[in-house]
Structures are given as structure tokens and as C-alpha cells.
């Protein structure tokens, strides 16, 4: 499999990434912000387009950052670090610190 943004598509990776992010984004602050914005708007299509473009841009930045970070940090360390940050954020939220 080629790396980067080549034409070859790993369909299994595409659908597993889609499923992971779709479930992760349900009910999160991004979706709640879009719900609030669309209730105050007469142009829900514009809200959708703006939100979609924002998610594409954020995902592009995350993908590019992941490629750079992967050069210096092993995937195992990165995965454990991300898990630790999620636990930390959850703990802070649980105790109303953020």
C-alpha cells in the first residue's frame, strides 16, 4: 500500500476510519454546535457546508500532523499517549475542572 495521498485506496481502512469517526462524533461538542447554529439559521445547507468544510480542514491537519509525528514517535507510544490524554480529559470533566 502506498503512503500519503496517492490514488490507491485501502477500502477496509477507509470504512473502518469512517465508522470510528462517525461513532466518535455523535453527540460531541461539534455536533451540538452545529445543532445550535442550525436552529438559529434560515440556511441549514450553509451550516452543513460550513461544518463539513471545517471537519475536512481539521481532518487534513490531523492527517498531516499524524504523518509528521509518525516519523519521530512509534504508533504504540502515540496510541498510549492519546489514550492517556483521553483519560485525563475525562477525569477533569468528571470532577468539573473543565
N, C-alpha and C positions, 0 to 999 in steps of 0.2 A: 504494500500500500504506500502510495506517495504521500509525502508530508506537505503541509501548507495548504494553499487554496488552489490545488490542481483540479483538473476536470474529473478525475476519478472519484467516485463517491462510494463510501462504505455504508451501504444501506442499513445494516444492522446497527452501526454506531449512530447513524442519523436518527433512527427511530428510538433507540434507547435514550439518546440525548433529549429528543423531543418529549418522550414520556416522563423522564426525570424532571425536566424543567417545567413541563405543563403542570404536573402534580405539585411541584415546589412553589409555583407562582399562584396557585389557587388560594384565595383568601389572604394573600400577603399585602403589605402596605402599598405596593404598586397597583394591585387590582382595586383596593379600596380607594386610592387616589383617583383612579380612572372612573370608578363608580360615582364618586363625589363630583368630579369635574363634569361628567356627562349629565348629571341631574341638574346642573346649573347652566346647561348649554342647550341651544336650539340646533346645534350642529353635531350630533353624535358621530357622524362619519369623520368629521375633522378631529374629534377627540380620539377616535380609533386610530386614525392615521398618525397623529402626533405621538400617541402611546406606542404604536408599532415601530415608528422610526426611532423613538428613544430606546426601546428594547433592542432593536437591531444595533444601534450605536454602542450601547452598553455591552452587548454580547461581543461585538467586534473588539472593543477594548479588552474585555476579559480573555478572548481567544488570543489576541496578540500578546497580552501580558503573560498568559499561560505558556506560550511558545518561548518567550524570553526567560521566564522563571525556570522552565524545564531544563534549560542549559546549565543552570547552576544548582538546582535542588532536585533531589530524586523524587519521583512520583509518590513513593511511600511516605517520605517526610512531609511532602506537600499535603497529602491526604490526611495525615495525622494532625498536622498543623491546622488545617481547615476544620477538622472535627473538634479540636481543642477550642478554636475560636467560636464555633457554634455553641459549644457547651458553656463557655464563658459568657457569651451574649445571652443565652437562655437563663443562666443563673442571675445575671444582672437584671434582666427583665422580670424574673420571678420575684426578686427582692425589691422591685420598684426603684432600681438605681438608674435606669434609663427609660 
